[in-house]
Amino acid sequence: MQDSPEFQALRRRFRRFVFPMTAFFFLWYLTYVLLADYAHDFMSTKVWGTINVGLLMGLGQFVTTFAITMIYARWANKKQDPMADELRQRIEGRDLV
């Protein structure tokens, strides 16, 4: 079954979504870490009161993580899961509930 065109299409679709998202997040995280290590003046720039750029970027890491999770869940529910369910039904030879 792993060699079937349907399964290969499912894997390709998954990889086309996951790899770019992973690369985006890794670059965003790496940028944050490098700036925190080498751009102290920039990261300590006050934005409002005691809030600085470094704190906002750090909180942005959490926001980005949740956003990517929500985007993936929505994408999987609309695109990946229906295709996977159809393939599973064919493999098992019965309808899923």
Helices and strands as residue ranges (DSSP letters): H 5-38, H 40-43, E 46-48, E 51-52, H 53-75, I 76-80, H 81-92
